[in-house]
């Protein structure tokens, strides 16, 4: 479960697909948009930013420069699958720069968000005592620089998506540069190993500001799904060159997977959200869609009850033509999760449901192909925002991660597939 953001400049549709195709090594805008309208939009956003892509928000003007790490990782994967290699590698290079130039940590971790744009530019970096560091988003208030608790923190699930994205970058990179992205993925993976809990699974990450960060002791089912897939993919990438490390990652993947399966309710046929802060007590109050949709995408062949899980989702989480964030109130449609469900049905071969969900998603995009986070404002999640106590809701505002998942759904690409 991630913050949802996005970026789109209001332009004529013809300008979207004609701008800077010369910078694209494999496909121009016309080719990208024919493969996926959403990917064409993401490519345009990268052209405009030169690095991380981020969003604007009518309800929160400060969000305009918040480039969320998760959003950019999923966008990278979507762009690479659409043949937009230059654009995907531009995001990958921004990720590596951020990983190498944190103001406090040099252990391979990334923050949950950065300033949009090229982190190597004057607006994207700071120089203090001759040390170059990547800037984190924030704003001035009452004469003081303010930063958001979530954005300066590090989520284990987001780190897993960084690994997945950098592995994809290594796949499309020129031969001489492949190792750069693989090494970045390994650094992220080794950091994640420090979050391995003794009693199963991986904890939520680190929260707070710099030297005052604390371990997030809860465990998320969705995070552990991401982690299991990230380690599995990275192990396959390096197995011929570093079998010892590959074996370590394979074991870590299985460790995360075992935790995920421990969160399954065989009577209700659903995966719960994870544990409470004690890391042991199963949290059963909220049943999120993505803990179930992503489990199907990640472990579909290993789920004996896959059809029953889909039945649970249809009965408890579906809303009109799409799907809510979690089981319960049915107060609206979460577009990112709805795109995940399109991929679930593409995987099962149910072309009718896959097509009908895509039709709904198509109806949600504006003419440039951007997807809002939800079909209405105030879509509830059942959770609070970490460190704030504020209710976590989605609004009918531009979303990079929803657009990226929409792109993957259009291409019928499962980002967890080997």
Phi, psi and omega in degrees: 000124191228160168295144183246127178219175177190171180216128173210134174264139183282111183219168174288145184300328180292327179290328181302320189255012180236353191303286192229047184298338181296338180278348182273121187288325188250321182222148171269182183299319180301315180294317180298314184290332176291325177287317179201120177301319179297319179294325175300319177296315179299320179297318178298319179300319178295320177302318182288325186270326184075013181182239178294141175253139186217186191229172172246159182214127178296328183274342182219090182298337179289345182287350187300333182252005180279107177259105184282135185300316179300312180305313183291325178295314179293322178298319178303313182296318179296315181298317180298321180287340177268004180083009180272068188296314181301317182293317179298316181289333174298316176294317180301320179293324176295320178298314181295320179297317179297320179296325184273348189229041174287147183286345184231320191247140176232034186251016177095353181283159171236154175283169181285344179202156177225173175288137180294154179104193181281115182292346179273352181279171180299327181279343183259352183225162174235152177234112180232121182060038181067009178260126179272126178228150179282142182279146173252148183291150179182194182199157177274134177212125180055040176077008181233145177281125183249135175236153184274136182303318182290316187294328181277351180275177180229117179266135180296325178295319178296323178296324177296319178292329173299317178298312179302317182293316181291328173296319177294321178298320179295331181291324184259353184286154171304151187307320183292342184253354184305317185296331179300314182286324177297318179296323176296319178296320180293322177297317178296320181294320179291326174297316180300329179299333179288347180263006179292127182268146182294331184258027175110138175072185180241138182286176191287342180128211176235141183235144174112188188262114167044244187293348179262010180296146180233154178291130173276108192274351175289165175234133182256131175300314181298316177303315183289331171298311179301317183295315180302316181289322180296313179295321179299315181292314182298322178300320180291331181288324188253002189299330181280337183254336182211077185295325180297312180293322179299319179296322178297319180289324177298318179295321178294322177299314179294325179297315178294320181297319179299321178296315180304314182291337177287346179267008183270134175260109185285348177272315178277338182065057177208160174261132176280171187291333182143219182246167170286183183296341180283355178074005183234314185288123181291128180271112187247007184286329181234134175247099183284149177299314189291336174296337182258314178297318180288328175298321178294316180294327184276318190234025187311317183289342181261000183261103179295332183258026185304316180297324180288328175295317177297322177297318177300314180300315182295323182281324191251340187236341181291144179221115179052243183266002183220211187219141177285173178289324183209165179290137176146261194277341180058042188271004179166184184246127175267112190289324178299311179294328177295321176295324176298320179293326174302318179292325177300315181285332172297322180290327179276351181086010179276084185294331180294310179293318178304313181294321181291323177292319177298321178298318176299313182298320177302323182289343182274341185278151171277184188293339178272351176101007181280144182249130175284160181295322183215164181277000179204164175281150174076027177292120185281153176246335186093002182238165173256154175287130183303131175080359184240328187079000179281150177291134178271117180228158172251150179237169178279065183229155184311140184220120177290317183293320177296321178295321179294317177293323174301317178299315178298320179295319178301322182270357184054044181254118174274113184293346178270349184291141180290000000 
